[in-house]
Amino acid sequence: MDYTLLLQKYFVERFKEMGCTITSSDTYQTGDTDFRAQLTRLKALSPQPNILFISSGPDDIGTIVKQVRELGINTPIVDAIKRADTDNPKAIRNAIAATKGFEGVTGTINFPPGKRVPQKSTTIIQVKKGKFMFLNEVMPEKIPAP
């Protein structure tokens, strides 16, 4: 999916700008249901990474995280589980909804009360002569319903 590929590209660029190191990268096709090949390669890394960044659509991420944990990989993926202090889905959902001021690699994330879409700044990129250039960063004043 173009969106997830671009998201990964921007994450990698920003992560490296912050002085961090990417230890591994892998891909999958949207709609795949078995991620064990990629996860087995991840599990074989030594040393293990400090975090996992998984650029995924909503239809795939649940299966990916489930298989990550089934293979015994305990690297942090979601801050909300830590804050919920449980793996109970309702508690995790509530922890996500309570997110305020989470400093992620792509910016600060806040969930407005009663909304399931985070309030987050958007970066506007301009393409000039085939080159991507930062144009502006804006905070949407209104978040449309999904």
N, CA, C and O atoms as CSV, one atom per row, in Angstrom:
chain,resi,resn,atom,element,x,y,z
A,1,MET,N,N,0.857,-1.165,0.000
A,1,MET,CA,C,0.000,0.000,0.000
A,1,MET,C,C,0.909,1.237,0.000
A,1,MET,O,O,1.819,1.348,0.822
A,2,ASP,N,N,0.654,2.152,-0.921
A,2,ASP,CA,C,1.495,3.343,-1.026
A,2,ASP,C,C,1.587,4.108,0.291
A,2,ASP,O,O,2.659,4.579,0.671
A,3,TYR,N,N,0.451,4.227,0.986
A,3,TYR,CA,C,0.435,4.971,2.244
A,3,TYR,C,C,1.425,4.390,3.253
A,3,TYR,O,O,2.201,5.129,3.859
A,4,THR,N,N,1.398,3.082,3.432
A,4,THR,CA,C,2.282,2.482,4.440
A,4,THR,C,C,3.741,2.543,4.004
A,4,THR,O,O,4.631,2.667,4.845
A,5,LEU,N,N,3.993,2.457,2.712
A,5,LEU,CA,C,5.376,2.574,2.228
A,5,LEU,C,C,5.918,3.981,2.460
A,5,LEU,O,O,7.065,4.144,2.877
A,6,LEU,N,N,5.099,4.996,2.191
A,6,LEU,CA,C,5.525,6.372,2.440
A,6,LEU,C,C,5.676,6.645,3.932
A,6,LEU,O,O,6.612,7.328,4.347
A,7,LEU,N,N,4.767,6.119,4.735
A,7,LEU,CA,C,4.857,6.292,6.179
A,7,LEU,C,C,6.166,5.709,6.705
A,7,LEU,O,O,6.841,6.318,7.534
A,8,GLN,N,N,6.511,4.529,6.215
A,8,GLN,CA,C,7.777,3.900,6.625
A,8,GLN,C,C,8.968,4.759,6.192
A,8,GLN,O,O,9.911,4.956,6.957
A,9,LYS,N,N,8.914,5.266,4.965
A,9,LYS,CA,C,10.007,6.107,4.459
A,9,LYS,C,C,10.202,7.331,5.353
A,9,LYS,O,O,11.327,7.652,5.735
A,10,TYR,N,N,9.111,8.009,5.684
A,10,TYR,CA,C,9.213,9.208,6.521
A,10,TYR,C,C,9.680,8.863,7.931
A,10,TYR,O,O,10.459,9.604,8.529
A,11,PHE,N,N,9.205,7.739,8.460
A,11,PHE,CA,C,9.639,7.311,9.790
A,11,PHE,C,C,11.153,7.091,9.797
A,11,PHE,O,O,11.854,7.580,10.682
A,12,VAL,N,N,11.650,6.350,8.803
A,12,VAL,CA,C,13.082,6.038,8.733
A,12,VAL,C,C,13.896,7.325,8.645
A,12,VAL,O,O,14.893,7.477,9.352
A,13,GLU,N,N,13.479,8.252,7.783
A,13,GLU,CA,C,14.206,9.514,7.650
A,13,GLU,C,C,14.265,10.257,8.979
A,13,GLU,O,O,15.333,10.713,9.390
A,14,ARG,N,N,13.129,10.379,9.648
A,14,ARG,CA,C,13.080,11.128,10.911
A,14,ARG,C,C,13.839,10.411,12.016
A,14,ARG,O,O,14.533,11.048,12.809
A,15,PHE,N,N,13.713,9.093,12.074
A,15,PHE,CA,C,14.389,8.295,13.089
A,15,PHE,C,C,15.902,8.471,12.961
A,15,PHE,O,O,16.597,8.636,13.964
A,16,LYS,N,N,16.406,8.436,11.736
A,16,LYS,CA,C,17.846,8.622,11.509
A,16,LYS,C,C,18.278,10.044,11.839
A,16,LYS,O,O,19.357,10.251,12.395
A,17,GLU,N,N,17.439,11.037,11.497
A,17,GLU,CA,C,17.745,12.426,11.855
A,17,GLU,C,C,17.922,12.585,13.360
A,17,GLU,O,O,18.715,13.407,13.819
A,18,MET,N,N,17.177,11.789,14.122
A,18,MET,CA,C,17.249,11.860,15.579
A,18,MET,C,C,18.459,11.099,16.129
A,18,MET,O,O,18.641,11.017,17.344
A,19,GLY,N,N,19.289,10.540,15.234
A,19,GLY,CA,C,20.490,9.838,15.661
A,19,GLY,C,C,20.265,8.379,15.989
A,19,GLY,O,O,21.131,7.746,16.593
A,20,CYS,N,N,19.137,7.835,15.612
A,20,CYS,CA,C,18.818,6.437,15.899
A,20,CYS,C,C,19.215,5.553,14.722
A,20,CYS,O,O,19.454,6.040,13.617
A,21,THR,N,N,19.281,4.265,14.972
A,21,THR,CA,C,19.713,3.305,13.971
A,21,THR,C,C,18.593,2.333,13.641
A,21,THR,O,O,17.918,1.817,14.533
A,22,ILE,N,N,18.404,2.090,12.358
A,22,ILE,CA,C,17.468,1.076,11.885
A,22,ILE,C,C,18.257,-0.227,11.787
A,22,ILE,O,O,19.244,-0.295,11.054
A,23,THR,N,N,17.840,-1.253,12.512
A,23,THR,CA,C,18.582,-2.516,12.505
A,23,THR,C,C,18.053,-3.516,11.499
A,23,THR,O,O,18.751,-4.463,11.138
A,24,SER,N,N,16.815,-3.314,11.039
A,24,SER,CA,C,16.229,-4.256,10.101
A,24,SER,C,C,14.998,-3.624,9.462
A,24,SER,O,O,14.359,-2.744,10.039
A,25,SER,N,N,14.682,-4.090,8.262
A,25,SER,CA,C,13.492,-3.635,7.572
A,25,SER,C,C,12.948,-4.799,6.757
A,25,SER,O,O,13.714,-5.587,6.202
A,26,ASP,N,N,11.644,-4.905,6.686
A,26,ASP,CA,C,11.025,-6.005,5.953
A,26,ASP,C,C,9.700,-5.511,5.386
A,26,ASP,O,O,9.220,-4.443,5.765
A,27,THR,N,N,9.116,-6.277,4.490
A,27,THR,CA,C,7.858,-5.887,3.875
A,27,THR,C,C,6.895,-7.067,3.834
A,27,THR,O,O,7.264,-8.212,4.095
A,28,TYR,N,N,5.645,-6.747,3.498
A,28,TYR,CA,C,4.617,-7.761,3.275
A,28,TYR,C,C,3.601,-7.164,2.314
A,28,TYR,O,O,3.627,-5.965,2.038
A,29,GLN,N,N,2.721,-7.992,1.816
A,29,GLN,CA,C,1.671,-7.536,0.912
A,29,GLN,C,C,0.374,-7.325,1.694
A,29,GLN,O,O,0.033,-8.136,2.556
A,30,THR,N,N,-0.335,-6.265,1.407
A,30,THR,CA,C,-1.631,-6.035,2.027
A,30,THR,C,C,-2.515,-7.253,1.791
A,30,THR,O,O,-2.604,-7.759,0.673
A,31,GLY,N,N,-3.158,-7.713,2.839
A,31,GLY,CA,C,-4.012,-8.888,2.731
A,31,GLY,C,C,-3.332,-10.179,3.151
A,31,GLY,O,O,-4.003,-11.196,3.324
A,32,ASP,N,N,-1.993,-10.163,3.322
A,32,ASP,CA,C,-1.310,-11.353,3.832
A,32,ASP,C,C,-1.879,-11.701,5.202
A,32,ASP,O,O,-2.326,-10.822,5.939
A,33,THR,N,N,-1.859,-12.974,5.535
A,33,THR,CA,C,-2.361,-13.389,6.846
A,33,THR,C,C,-1.303,-14.099,7.675
A,33,THR,O,O,-1.518,-14.372,8.856
A,34,ASP,N,N,-0.173,-14.398,7.071
A,34,ASP,CA,C,0.899,-15.090,7.780
A,34,ASP,C,C,2.171,-14.262,7.665
A,34,ASP,O,O,2.729,-14.105,6.579
A,35,PHE,N,N,2.615,-13.741,8.788
A,35,PHE,CA,C,3.788,-12.868,8.836
A,35,PHE,C,C,4.964,-13.550,9.528
A,35,PHE,O,O,5.946,-12.893,9.876
A,36,ARG,N,N,4.869,-14.859,9.727
A,36,ARG,CA,C,5.879,-15.581,10.496
A,36,ARG,C,C,7.264,-15.560,9.844
A,36,ARG,O,O,8.269,-15.574,10.555
A,37,ALA,N,N,7.340,-15.528,8.515
A,37,ALA,CA,C,8.659,-15.477,7.858
A,37,ALA,C,C,9.389,-14.192,8.237
A,37,ALA,O,O,10.558,-14.225,8.623
A,38,GLN,N,N,8.687,-13.050,8.125
A,38,GLN,CA,C,9.300,-11.770,8.492
A,38,GLN,C,C,9.620,-11.733,9.983
A,38,GLN,O,O,10.680,-11.254,10.385
A,39,LEU,N,N,8.698,-12.241,10.799
A,39,LEU,CA,C,8.883,-12.187,12.248
A,39,LEU,C,C,9.982,-13.131,12.723
A,39,LEU,O,O,10.657,-12.848,13.712
A,40,THR,N,N,10.165,-14.243,12.030
A,40,THR,CA,C,11.262,-15.162,12.373
A,40,THR,C,C,12.599,-14.481,12.104
A,40,THR,O,O,13.537,-14.623,12.888
A,41,ARG,N,N,12.692,-13.736,10.992
A,41,ARG,CA,C,13.930,-12.974,10.720
A,41,ARG,C,C,14.144,-11.921,11.802
A,41,ARG,O,O,15.272,-11.697,12.241
A,42,LEU,N,N,13.065,-11.277,12.231
A,42,LEU,CA,C,13.154,-10.282,13.302
A,42,LEU,C,C,13.643,-10.928,14.597
A,42,LEU,O,O,14.527,-10.397,15.270
A,43,LYS,N,N,13.069,-12.057,14.931
A,43,LYS,CA,C,13.428,-12.740,16.179
A,43,LYS,C,C,14.891,-13.182,16.188
A,43,LYS,O,O,15.499,-13.287,17.253
A,44,ALA,N,N,15.461,-13.441,15.000
A,44,ALA,CA,C,16.845,-13.908,14.899
A,44,ALA,C,C,17.863,-12.773,15.057
A,44,ALA,O,O,19.057,-13.043,15.186
A,45,LEU,N,N,17.426,-11.529,15.050
A,45,LEU,CA,C,18.360,-10.407,15.176
A,45,LEU,C,C,19.057,-10.427,16.526
A,45,LEU,O,O,18.455,-10.730,17.557
A,46,SER,N,N,20.315,-10.101,16.492
A,46,SER,CA,C,21.079,-9.999,17.727
A,46,SER,C,C,21.996,-8.785,17.622
A,46,SER,O,O,22.865,-8.740,16.752
A,47,PRO,N,N,21.814,-7.818,18.485
A,47,PRO,CA,C,20.840,-7.760,19.567
A,47,PRO,C,C,19.445,-7.445,19.012
A,47,PRO,O,O,19.296,-7.004,17.873
A,48,GLN,N,N,18.452,-7.681,19.831
A,48,GLN,CA,C,17.083,-7.370,19.472
A,48,GLN,C,C,16.895,-5.850,19.441
A,48,GLN,O,O,17.531,-5.140,20.221
A,49,PRO,N,N,16.040,-5.341,18.562
A,49,PRO,CA,C,15.796,-3.889,18.523
A,49,PRO,C,C,15.082,-3.418,19.781
A,49,PRO,O,O,14.410,-4.192,20.463
A,50,ASN,N,N,15.242,-2.139,20.070
A,50,ASN,CA,C,14.587,-1.552,21.239
A,50,ASN,C,C,13.103,-1.310,21.009
A,50,ASN,O,O,12.310,-1.380,21.947
A,51,ILE,N,N,12.723,-1.024,19.765
A,51,ILE,CA,C,11.317,-0.786,19.424
A,51,ILE,C,C,11.022,-1.403,18.065
A,51,ILE,O,O,11.932,-1.701,17.291
A,52,LEU,N,N,9.736,-1.590,17.790
A,52,LEU,CA,C,9.292,-2.005,16.465
A,52,LEU,C,C,8.416,-0.901,15.900
A,52,LEU,O,O,7.550,-0.366,16.592
A,53,PHE,N,N,8.642,-0.569,14.658
A,53,PHE,CA,C,7.744,0.325,13.942
A,53,PHE,C,C,7.115,-0.514,12.847
A,53,PHE,O,O,7.815,-1.036,11.979
A,54,ILE,N,N,5.816,-0.643,12.883
A,54,ILE,CA,C,5.111,-1.452,11.891
A,54,ILE,C,C,4.164,-0.531,11.142
A,54,ILE,O,O,3.177,-0.050,11.699
A,55,SER,N,N,4.470,-0.293,9.890
A,55,SER,CA,C,3.627,0.532,9.044
A,55,SER,C,C,2.604,-0.381,8.397
A,55,SER,O,O,2.933,-1.184,7.524
A,56,SER,N,N,1.362,-0.251,8.834
A,56,SER,CA,C,0.332,-1.189,8.424
A,56,SER,C,C,-1.011,-0.519,8.323
A,56,SER,O,O,-1.255,0.523,8.933
A,57,GLY,N,N,-1.881,-1.130,7.543
A,57,GLY,CA,C,-3.271,-0.701,7.506
A,57,GLY,C,C,-4.022,-1.372,8.645
A,57,GLY,O,O,-3.520,-2.324,9.241
A,58,PRO,N,N,-5.209,-0.891,8.952
A,58,PRO,CA,C,-5.957,-1.431,10.092
A,58,PRO,C,C,-6.374,-2.895,9.930
A,58,PRO,O,O,-6.596,-3.584,10.925
A,59,ASP,N,N,-6.483,-3.373,8.700
A,59,ASP,CA,C,-6.908,-4.760,8.501
A,59,ASP,C,C,-5.814,-5.771,8.822
A,59,ASP,O,O,-6.115,-6.933,9.096
A,60,ASP,N,N,-4.552,-5.351,8.793
A,60,ASP,CA,C,-3.433,-6.279,8.984
A,60,ASP,C,C,-2.799,-6.203,10.366
A,60,ASP,O,O,-2.263,-7.203,10.844
A,61,ILE,N,N,-2.844,-5.062,11.012
A,61,ILE,CA,C,-2.048,-4.851,12.217
A,61,ILE,C,C,-2.406,-5.780,13.367
A,61,ILE,O,O,-1.516,-6.214,14.098
A,62,GLY,N,N,-3.674,-6.094,13.547
A,62,GLY,CA,C,-4.059,-6.992,14.640
A,62,GLY,C,C,-3.425,-8.359,14.487
A,62,GLY,O,O,-2.917,-8.921,15.457
A,63,THR,N,N,-3.449,-8.897,13.282
A,63,THR,CA,C,-2.832,-10.204,13.020
A,63,THR,C,C,-1.322,-10.137,13.220
A,63,THR,O,O,-0.724,-11.053,13.783
A,64,ILE,N,N,-0.709,-9.050,12.758
A,64,ILE,CA,C,0.746,-8.907,12.899
A,64,ILE,C,C,1.126,-8.897,14.382
A,64,ILE,O,O,2.006,-9.649,14.801
A,65,VAL,N,N,0.474,-8.056,15.168
A,65,VAL,CA,C,0.806,-7.964,16.594
A,65,VAL,C,C,0.561,-9.299,17.291
A,65,VAL,O,O,1.366,-9.713,18.125
A,66,LYS,N,N,-0.521,-9.967,16.966
A,66,LYS,CA,C,-0.803,-11.278,17.558
A,66,LYS,C,C,0.324,-12.258,17.249
A,66,LYS,O,O,0.775,-12.974,18.143
A,67,GLN,N,N,0.787,-12.305,16.001
A,67,GLN,CA,C,1.857,-13.228,15.637
A,67,GLN,C,C,3.197,-12.813,16.239
A,67,GLN,O,O,4.018,-13.671,16.565
A,68,VAL,N,N,3.430,-11.503,16.391
A,68,VAL,CA,C,4.642,-11.034,17.087
A,68,VAL,C,C,4.690,-11.647,18.477
A,68,VAL,O,O,5.707,-12.204,18.890
A,69,ARG,N,N,3.585,-11.538,19.188
A,69,ARG,CA,C,3.548,-12.046,20.565
A,69,ARG,C,C,3.567,-13.577,20.613
A,69,ARG,O,O,4.176,-14.157,21.512
A,70,GLU,N,N,2.906,-14.238,19.655
A,70,GLU,CA,C,2.919,-15.705,19.613
A,70,GLU,C,C,4.334,-16.249,19.427
A,70,GLU,O,O,4.662,-17.322,19.932
A,71,LEU,N,N,5.173,-15.505,18.699
A,71,LEU,CA,C,6.553,-15.933,18.496
A,71,LEU,C,C,7.461,-15.531,19.662
A,71,LEU,O,O,8.667,-15.772,19.621
A,72,GLY,N,N,6.890,-14.926,20.687
A,72,GLY,CA,C,7.666,-14.590,21.880
A,72,GLY,C,C,8.483,-13.323,21.756
A,72,GLY,O,O,9.421,-13.115,22.525
A,73,ILE,N,N,8.147,-12.478,20.808
A,73,ILE,CA,C,8.841,-11.198,20.656
A,73,ILE,C,C,8.142,-10.192,21.560
A,73,ILE,O,O,6.954,-9.917,21.394
A,74,ASN,N,N,8.889,-9.646,22.521
A,74,ASN,CA,C,8.287,-8.760,23.525
A,74,ASN,C,C,8.687,-7.303,23.366
A,74,ASN,O,O,8.464,-6.494,24.266
A,75,THR,N,N,9.275,-6.965,22.227
A,75,THR,CA,C,9.675,-5.591,21.964
A,75,THR,C,C,8.446,-4.681,22.011
A,75,THR,O,O,7.391,-5.050,21.497
A,76,PRO,N,N,8.568,-3.493,22.623
A,76,PRO,CA,C,7.412,-2.601,22.686
A,76,PRO,C,C,6.877,-2.234,21.304
A,76,PRO,O,O,7.657,-1.926,20.403
A,77,ILE,N,N,5.541,-2.262,21.126
A,77,ILE,CA,C,4.866,-1.822,19.903
A,77,ILE,C,C,3.907,-0.691,20.284
A,77,ILE,O,O,3.857,0.334,19.606
A,78,VAL,N,N,3.101,-0.888,21.437
A,78,VAL,CA,C,2.058,0.096,21.712
A,78,VAL,C,C,2.183,0.596,23.134
A,78,VAL,O,O,2.169,-0.183,24.088
A,79,ASP,N,N,2.314,1.981,23.272
A,79,ASP,CA,C,2.444,2.623,24.572
A,79,ASP,C,C,1.178,2.447,25.402
A,79,ASP,O,O,1.238,2.398,26.631
A,80,ALA,N,N,0.031,2.350,24.728
A,80,ALA,CA,C,-1.250,2.273,25.443
A,80,ALA,C,C,-1.355,1.027,26.311
A,80,ALA,O,O,-1.956,1.081,27.384
A,81,ILE,N,N,-0.790,-0.088,25.879
A,81,ILE,CA,C,-0.838,-1.317,26.686
A,81,ILE,C,C,-0.075,-1.101,27.990
A,81,ILE,O,O,-0.515,-1.528,29.058
A,82,LYS,N,N,1.059,-0.443,27.892
A,82,LYS,CA,C,1.852,-0.153,29.100
A,82,LYS,C,C,1.051,0.749,30.051
A,82,LYS,O,O,1.025,0.518,31.260
A,83,ARG,N,N,0.405,1.767,29.498
A,83,ARG,CA,C,-0.376,2.676,30.340
A,83,ARG,C,C,-1.617,2.009,30.900
A,83,ARG,O,O,-2.042,2.332,32.009
A,84,ALA,N,N,-2.206,1.085,30.153
A,84,ALA,CA,C,-3.400,0.377,30.632
A,84,ALA,C,C,-3.038,-0.628,31.711
A,84,ALA,O,O,-3.877,-1.006,32.529
A,85,ASP,N,N,-1.769,-1.062,31.708
A,85,ASP,CA,C,-1.265,-2.042,32.666
A,85,ASP,C,C,-2.036,-3.368,32.596
A,85,ASP,O,O,-2.187,-4.069,33.596
A,86,THR,N,N,-2.518,-3.692,31.391
A,86,THR,CA,C,-3.246,-4.940,31.167
A,86,THR,C,C,-3.335,-5.160,29.655
A,86,THR,O,O,-3.126,-4.234,28.871
A,87,ASP,N,N,-3.647,-6.383,29.262
A,87,ASP,CA,C,-3.866,-6.633,27.839
A,87,ASP,C,C,-5.358,-6.707,27.514
A,87,ASP,O,O,-5.738,-7.180,26.443
A,88,ASN,N,N,-6.188,-6.249,28.421
A,88,ASN,CA,C,-7.631,-6.223,28.205
A,88,ASN,C,C,-7.961,-5.204,27.115
A,88,ASN,O,O,-7.618,-4.029,27.250
A,89,PRO,N,N,-8.629,-5.638,26.023
A,89,PRO,CA,C,-8.897,-4.732,24.899
A,89,PRO,C,C,-9.643,-3.448,25.285
A,89,PRO,O,O,-9.328,-2.380,24.760
A,90,LYS,N,N,-10.607,-3.531,26.175
A,90,LYS,CA,C,-11.348,-2.326,26.565
A,90,LYS,C,C,-10.451,-1.353,27.321
A,90,LYS,O,O,-10.543,-0.141,27.127
A,91,ALA,N,N,-9.592,-1.877,28.175
A,91,ALA,CA,C,-8.671,-1.017,28.928
A,91,ALA,C,C,-7.664,-0.360,27.976
A,91,ALA,O,O,-7.312,0.807,28.146
A,92,ILE,N,N,-7.210,-1.109,26.986
A,92,ILE,CA,C,-6.275,-0.552,25.996
A,92,ILE,C,C,-6.970,0.537,25.192
A,92,ILE,O,O,-6.398,1.604,24.971
A,93,ARG,N,N,-8.208,0.276,24.748
A,93,ARG,CA,C,-8.971,1.277,24.004
A,93,ARG,C,C,-9.114,2.554,24.834
A,93,ARG,O,O,-8.961,3.656,24.307
A,94,ASN,N,N,-9.403,2.411,26.117
A,94,ASN,CA,C,-9.544,3.577,26.994
A,94,ASN,C,C,-8.220,4.315,27.160
A,94,ASN,O,O,-8.195,5.544,27.224
A,95,ALA,N,N,-7.120,3.565,27.230
A,95,ALA,CA,C,-5.802,4.194,27.351
A,95,ALA,C,C,-5.458,4.964,26.073
A,95,ALA,O,O,-4.892,6.055,26.128
A,96,ILE,N,N,-5.806,4.385,24.932
A,96,ILE,CA,C,-5.571,5.098,23.664
A,96,ILE,C,C,-6.399,6.382,23.648
A,96,ILE,O,O,-5.890,7.447,23.297
A,97,ALA,N,N,-7.659,6.283,24.022
A,97,ALA,CA,C,-8.550,7.443,24.024
A,97,ALA,C,C,-8.059,8.537,24.969
A,97,ALA,O,O,-8.339,9.716,24.750
A,98,ALA,N,N,-7.335,8.160,26.007
A,98,ALA,CA,C,-6.829,9.124,26.991
A,98,ALA,C,C,-5.470,9.711,26.600
A,98,ALA,O,O,-4.897,10.496,27.356
A,99,THR,N,N,-4.957,9.341,25.437
A,99,THR,CA,C,-3.633,9.805,25.011
A,99,THR,C,C,-3.625,11.318,24.842
A,99,THR,O,O,-4.429,11.886,24.101
A,100,LYS,N,N,-2.710,11.944,25.538
A,100,LYS,CA,C,-2.514,13.390,25.461
A,100,LYS,C,C,-1.019,13.666,25.460
A,100,LYS,O,O,-0.298,13.213,26.349
A,101,GLY,N,N,-0.564,14.396,24.483
A,101,GLY,CA,C,0.833,14.823,24.452
A,101,GLY,C,C,1.830,13.707,24.211
A,101,GLY,O,O,2.980,13.807,24.640
A,102,PHE,N,N,1.412,12.632,23.524
A,102,PHE,CA,C,2.359,11.542,23.246
A,102,PHE,C,C,3.325,11.999,22.162
A,102,PHE,O,O,2.920,12.282,21.035
A,103,GLU,N,N,4.613,12.067,22.516
A,103,GLU,CA,C,5.645,12.509,21.586
A,103,GLU,C,C,6.119,11.326,20.753
A,103,GLU,O,O,6.973,10.552,21.185
A,104,GLY,N,N,5.558,11.194,19.560
A,104,GLY,CA,C,5.960,10.147,18.637
A,104,GLY,C,C,6.967,10.684,17.643
A,104,GLY,O,O,7.241,11.884,17.610
A,105,VAL,N,N,7.506,9.811,16.849
A,105,VAL,CA,C,8.502,10.218,15.859
A,105,VAL,C,C,7.904,11.179,14.843
A,105,VAL,O,O,8.598,12.070,14.355
A,106,THR,N,N,6.635,11.013,14.520
A,106,THR,CA,C,6.009,11.862,13.509
A,106,THR,C,C,5.294,13.069,14.096
A,106,THR,O,O,4.629,13.803,13.364
A,107,GLY,N,N,5.415,13.292,15.396
A,107,GLY,CA,C,4.800,14.453,16.019
A,107,GLY,C,C,4.066,14.104,17.295
A,107,GLY,O,O,4.073,12.953,17.733
A,108,THR,N,N,3.435,15.099,17.890
A,108,THR,CA,C,2.701,14.935,19.132
A,108,THR,C,C,1.274,14.489,18.836
A,108,THR,O,O,0.604,15.050,17.969
A,109,ILE,N,N,0.818,13.472,19.568
A,109,ILE,CA,C,-0.505,12.903,19.331
A,109,ILE,C,C,-1.400,13.157,20.541
A,109,ILE,O,O,-1.010,12.928,21.686
A,110,ASN,N,N,-2.607,13.636,20.256
A,110,ASN,CA,C,-3.645,13.850,21.263
A,110,ASN,C,C,-4.950,13.282,20.724
A,110,ASN,O,O,-5.238,13.398,19.533
A,111,PHE,N,N,-5.732,12.673,21.595
A,111,PHE,CA,C,-7.072,12.232,21.220
A,111,PHE,C,C,-8.073,13.157,21.900
A,111,PHE,O,O,-8.161,13.179,23.128
A,112,PRO,N,N,-8.825,13.919,21.115
A,112,PRO,CA,C,-9.857,14.776,21.714
A,112,PRO,C,C,-10.910,13.924,22.413
A,112,PRO,O,O,-11.163,12.795,21.992
A,113,PRO,N,N,-11.530,14.446,23.476
A,113,PRO,CA,C,-12.565,13.678,24.193
A,113,PRO,C,C,-13.669,13.198,23.252
A,113,PRO,O,O,-14.216,13.967,22.462
A,114,GLY,N,N,-13.980,11.907,23.359
A,114,GLY,CA,C,-15.064,11.327,22.578
A,114,GLY,C,C,-14.740,11.043,21.131
A,114,GLY,O,O,-15.625,10.633,20.381
A,115,LYS,N,N,-13.497,11.247,20.707
A,115,LYS,CA,C,-13.099,11.031,19.312
A,115,LYS,C,C,-12.159,9.831,19.220
A,115,LYS,O,O,-11.379,9.576,20.138
A,116,ARG,N,N,-12.236,9.103,18.118
A,116,ARG,CA,C,-11.338,7.965,17.891
A,116,ARG,C,C,-10.283,8.270,16.837
A,116,ARG,O,O,-9.516,7.395,16.438
A,117,VAL,N,N,-10.254,9.503,16.401
A,117,VAL,CA,C,-9.245,9.941,15.438
A,117,VAL,C,C,-8.331,10.910,16.176
A,117,VAL,O,O,-8.808,11.888,16.752
A,118,PRO,N,N,-7.011,10.654,16.168
A,118,PRO,CA,C,-6.112,11.528,16.920
A,118,PRO,C,C,-6.001,12.908,16.292
A,118,PRO,O,O,-6.098,13.075,15.076
A,119,GLN,N,N,-5.796,13.886,17.157
A,119,GLN,CA,C,-5.497,15.238,16.691
A,119,GLN,C,C,-3.985,15.310,16.560
A,119,GLN,O,O,-3.256,15.203,17.547
A,120,LYS,N,N,-3.533,15.488,15.353
A,120,LYS,CA,C,-2.098,15.459,15.080
A,120,LYS,C,C,-1.814,16.403,13.934
A,120,LYS,O,O,-2.619,16.548,13.014
A,121,SER,N,N,-0.678,17.032,13.998
A,121,SER,CA,C,-0.319,17.945,12.912
A,121,SER,C,C,-0.111,17.159,11.616
A,121,SER,O,O,0.186,15.964,11.620
A,122,THR,N,N,-0.279,17.871,10.527
A,122,THR,CA,C,-0.110,17.298,9.202
A,122,THR,C,C,1.003,18.049,8.502
A,122,THR,O,O,1.056,19.278,8.537
A,123,THR,N,N,1.880,17.312,7.875
A,123,THR,CA,C,2.975,17.917,7.140
A,123,THR,C,C,2.579,18.052,5.682
A,123,THR,O,O,2.066,17.112,5.074
A,124,ILE,N,N,2.818,19.212,5.135
A,124,ILE,CA,C,2.537,19.447,3.726
A,124,ILE,C,C,3.869,19.438,2.979
A,124,ILE,O,O,4.784,20.211,3.263
A,125,ILE,N,N,3.929,18.533,2.020
A,125,ILE,CA,C,5.143,18.359,1.220
A,125,ILE,C,C,4.871,18.890,-0.184
A,125,ILE,O,O,3.827,18.605,-0.770
A,126,GLN,N,N,5.794,19.647,-0.710
A,126,GLN,CA,C,5.678,20.171,-2.067
A,126,GLN,C,C,6.625,19.381,-2.967
A,126,GLN,O,O,7.754,19.084,-2.577
A,127,VAL,N,N,6.170,19.048,-4.152
A,127,VAL,CA,C,7.020,18.366,-5.122
A,127,VAL,C,C,7.402,19.374,-6.195
A,127,VAL,O,O,6.543,19.914,-6.891
A,128,LYS,N,N,8.715,19.623,-6.320
A,128,LYS,CA,C,9.242,20.555,-7.325
A,128,LYS,C,C,10.330,19.844,-8.103
A,128,LYS,O,O,11.339,19.412,-7.545
A,129,LYS,N,N,10.107,19.733,-9.394
A,129,LYS,CA,C,11.087,19.087,-10.275
A,129,LYS,C,C,11.462,17.708,-9.761
A,129,LYS,O,O,12.628,17.315,-9.795
A,130,GLY,N,N,10.448,16.969,-9.277
A,130,GLY,CA,C,10.665,15.600,-8.825
A,130,GLY,C,C,11.274,15.469,-7.446
A,130,GLY,O,O,11.562,14.353,-7.012
A,131,LYS,N,N,11.480,16.573,-6.741
A,131,LYS,CA,C,12.064,16.523,-5.398
A,131,LYS,C,C,11.021,16.926,-4.365
A,131,LYS,O,O,10.263,17.876,-4.564
A,132,PHE,N,N,10.994,16.182,-3.248
A,132,PHE,CA,C,10.076,16.471,-2.159
A,132,PHE,C,C,10.700,17.516,-1.246
A,132,PHE,O,O,11.860,17.404,-0.849
A,133,MET,N,N,9.906,18.537,-0.921
A,133,MET,CA,C,10.394,19.608,-0.054
A,133,MET,C,C,9.356,19.908,1.007
A,133,MET,O,O,8.163,19.977,0.712
A,134,PHE,N,N,9.804,20.087,2.244
A,134,PHE,CA,C,8.916,20.482,3.335
A,134,PHE,C,C,8.340,21.849,3.008
A,134,PHE,O,O,9.083,22.776,2.685
A,135,LEU,N,N,7.018,21.984,3.088
A,135,LEU,CA,C,6.378,23.264,2.818
A,135,LEU,C,C,5.840,23.890,4.101
A,135,LEU,O,O,6.060,25.069,4.377
A,136,ASN,N,N,5.115,23.056,4.894
A,136,ASN,CA,C,4.493,23.603,6.095
A,136,ASN,C,C,4.016,22.461,6.982
A,136,ASN,O,O,3.863,21.328,6.525
A,137,GLU,N,N,3.786,22.765,8.231
A,137,GLU,CA,C,3.165,21.820,9.159
A,137,GLU,C,C,1.973,22.532,9.778
A,137,GLU,O,O,2.105,23.621,10.336
A,138,VAL,N,N,0.802,21.899,9.673
A,138,VAL,CA,C,-0.410,22.536,10.168
A,138,VAL,C,C,-1.167,21.604,11.094
A,138,VAL,O,O,-1.105,20.382,10.956
A,139,MET,N,N,-1.879,22.195,12.037
A,139,MET,CA,C,-2.739,21.439,12.936
A,139,MET,C,C,-4.173,21.652,12.460
A,139,MET,O,O,-4.668,22.779,12.470
A,140,PRO,N,N,-4.841,20.580,12.045
A,140,PRO,CA,C,-6.228,20.748,11.594
A,140,PRO,C,C,-7.093,21.334,12.711
A,140,PRO,O,O,-6.975,20.941,13.872
A,141,GLU,N,N,-7.955,22.269,12.348
A,141,GLU,CA,C,-8.850,22.870,13.320
A,141,GLU,C,C,-10.048,21.982,13.589
A,141,GLU,O,O,-10.634,22.030,14.671
A,142,LYS,N,N,-10.412,21.175,12.611
A,142,LYS,CA,C,-11.567,20.297,12.743
A,142,LYS,C,C,-11.202,18.932,12.178
A,142,LYS,O,O,-10.604,18.836,11.106
A,143,ILE,N,N,-11.563,17.879,12.901
A,143,ILE,CA,C,-11.301,16.535,12.436
A,143,ILE,C,C,-12.617,15.961,11.908
A,143,ILE,O,O,-13.573,15.808,12.668
A,144,PRO,N,N,-12.674,15.643,10.611
A,144,PRO,CA,C,-13.917,15.098,10.071
A,144,PRO,C,C,-14.197,13.715,10.614
A,144,PRO,O,O,-13.276,13.005,11.019
A,145,ALA,N,N,-15.452,13.328,10.627
A,145,ALA,CA,C,-15.828,11.984,11.077
A,145,ALA,C,C,-15.251,10.956,10.122
A,145,ALA,O,O,-15.228,11.180,8.912
A,146,PRO,N,N,-14.775,9.809,10.660
A,146,PRO,CA,C,-14.215,8.774,9.765
A,146,PRO,C,C,-15.279,8.157,8.883
A,146,PRO,O,O,-14.978,7.277,8.078
